[in-house]
């Protein structure tokens, strides 16, 4: 009897493992958003303090440009608006704001005499656009 129970338990565990592995596959958009998250974390860290900005400030422009590029790629994708039953115009408006704020952050950080305060202010504006979009379109699975 114990052996039958053990076999059943192993079978169920194996099936659950296969099911979870299939669910763990990321869509291309999820992969891109993971990349945006990594870049945003790096931007936050680089703009947090003057010392950190002096050390890693040269990466801010590159990371902000990468985020803007991803935003431009996904701006026209209407499935996000359709999935949330929201107007496509709202999605494109939020994407435009995110792209513009990322470009503004890149410009602020790439100026010859860029300061941490300017970069941090630009990052804060960029980060607000992320929050606005996530509040409307991010679905927790």
C-alpha positions as CSV (number, residue, x, y, z in Angstrom):
1,X,0.0,0.0,0.0
2,X,2.8,2.4,0.9
3,X,4.5,1.7,-2.4
4,X,1.4,2.5,-4.4
5,X,1.1,5.8,-2.5
6,X,4.7,6.6,-3.2
7,X,4.3,5.8,-6.9
8,X,1.2,8.0,-7.1
9,X,3.0,10.9,-5.3
10,X,5.9,10.7,-7.7
11,X,3.7,10.6,-10.7
12,X,1.7,13.7,-9.6
13,X,5.0,15.5,-8.7
14,X,6.4,14.7,-12.2
15,X,3.3,15.9,-13.9
16,X,3.2,19.1,-11.9
17,X,6.9,19.7,-12.8
18,X,6.2,19.3,-16.5
19,X,3.2,21.6,-16.2
20,X,5.2,24.3,-14.4
21,X,8.0,24.0,-17.0
22,X,5.6,24.7,-19.8
23,X,4.1,27.7,-17.9
24,X,7.6,29.2,-17.2
25,X,8.3,29.9,-20.9
26,X,8.3,33.6,-21.4
27,X,6.8,35.4,-24.4
28,X,9.0,37.7,-26.4
29,X,7.3,40.7,-24.8
30,X,8.0,39.2,-21.3
31,X,11.6,38.8,-22.2
32,X,11.8,42.4,-23.4
33,X,10.1,43.6,-20.2
34,X,12.6,41.6,-18.2
35,X,15.3,43.5,-20.1
36,X,13.6,46.8,-19.4
37,X,13.4,45.9,-15.8
38,X,17.2,45.2,-15.7
39,X,17.9,48.5,-17.4
40,X,15.6,50.4,-15.1
41,X,17.3,48.8,-12.1
42,X,20.7,49.9,-13.4
43,X,19.4,53.4,-14.1
44,X,18.0,53.6,-10.6
45,X,21.3,52.5,-9.1
46,X,23.3,54.9,-11.3
47,X,21.2,57.9,-10.5
48,X,20.7,57.2,-6.8
49,X,23.8,59.0,-5.4
50,X,26.4,61.4,-6.6
51,X,29.2,58.9,-6.0
52,X,27.4,56.1,-7.9
53,X,26.6,58.6,-10.8
54,X,30.3,59.5,-11.0
55,X,31.2,55.8,-11.1
56,X,28.5,54.5,-13.5
57,X,27.0,57.6,-15.0
58,X,28.5,56.8,-18.4
59,X,26.1,53.8,-18.7
60,X,22.9,55.8,-18.1
61,X,22.6,57.1,-21.6
62,X,23.2,53.7,-23.1
63,X,20.6,52.0,-20.8
64,X,18.0,54.7,-21.4
65,X,18.5,54.5,-25.2
66,X,18.0,50.7,-24.9
67,X,14.7,51.2,-23.0
68,X,13.5,53.8,-25.6
69,X,14.3,51.3,-28.4
70,X,12.3,48.6,-26.8
71,X,9.4,51.0,-26.3
72,X,9.4,51.9,-29.9
73,X,9.3,48.3,-30.9
74,X,6.2,47.6,-28.8
75,X,4.4,50.9,-29.3
76,X,2.2,49.6,-32.1
77,X,1.4,46.2,-30.5
78,X,-2.4,46.4,-29.9
79,X,-2.8,43.0,-28.1
80,X,-1.9,44.6,-24.7
81,X,-4.8,47.1,-25.0
82,X,-7.1,44.4,-26.3
83,X,-6.2,42.0,-23.5
84,X,-7.1,44.7,-20.9
85,X,-10.1,45.9,-22.9
86,X,-8.5,49.4,-23.0
87,X,-8.3,51.8,-25.9
88,X,-5.2,51.4,-28.1
89,X,-4.8,55.2,-27.9
90,X,-4.2,54.9,-24.2
91,X,-1.4,52.3,-24.8
92,X,0.3,54.4,-27.5
93,X,0.0,57.5,-25.3
94,X,1.7,55.8,-22.4
95,X,4.3,54.3,-24.6
96,X,5.1,57.7,-26.2
97,X,5.5,59.2,-22.7
98,X,7.8,56.4,-21.7
99,X,9.9,56.7,-24.9
100,X,10.1,60.5,-24.5
101,X,11.1,60.3,-20.9
102,X,13.8,57.6,-21.6
103,X,15.2,59.8,-24.4
104,X,15.1,62.8,-22.0
105,X,17.0,60.8,-19.5
106,X,19.6,59.8,-22.1
107,X,20.1,63.4,-23.1
108,X,20.3,64.6,-19.5
109,X,23.0,62.0,-18.7
110,X,25.0,62.5,-21.8
111,X,25.5,66.2,-21.5
112,X,29.2,67.1,-20.9
113,X,28.6,68.5,-17.5
114,X,25.7,66.3,-16.4
115,X,25.0,66.2,-12.8
116,X,23.5,63.4,-10.6
117,X,20.6,65.7,-9.6
118,X,19.6,66.3,-13.3
119,X,19.9,62.6,-14.1
120,X,17.9,61.6,-11.0
121,X,15.1,64.1,-11.9
122,X,15.0,62.7,-15.4
123,X,15.0,59.1,-14.0
124,X,12.1,60.0,-11.7
125,X,10.1,61.3,-14.6
126,X,10.9,58.1,-16.6
127,X,10.0,55.8,-13.7
128,X,6.6,57.5,-13.3
129,X,5.8,56.6,-16.8
130,X,6.5,53.0,-16.0
131,X,4.2,53.1,-13.0
132,X,1.4,54.7,-15.0
133,X,1.6,52.0,-17.7
134,X,1.9,49.1,-15.2
135,X,-1.2,50.4,-13.3
136,X,-3.2,50.2,-16.5
137,X,-1.8,47.3,-18.5
138,X,0.2,45.0,-16.3
139,X,-1.6,41.9,-15.4
140,X,-0.3,39.8,-12.6
141,X,-0.6,36.2,-13.6
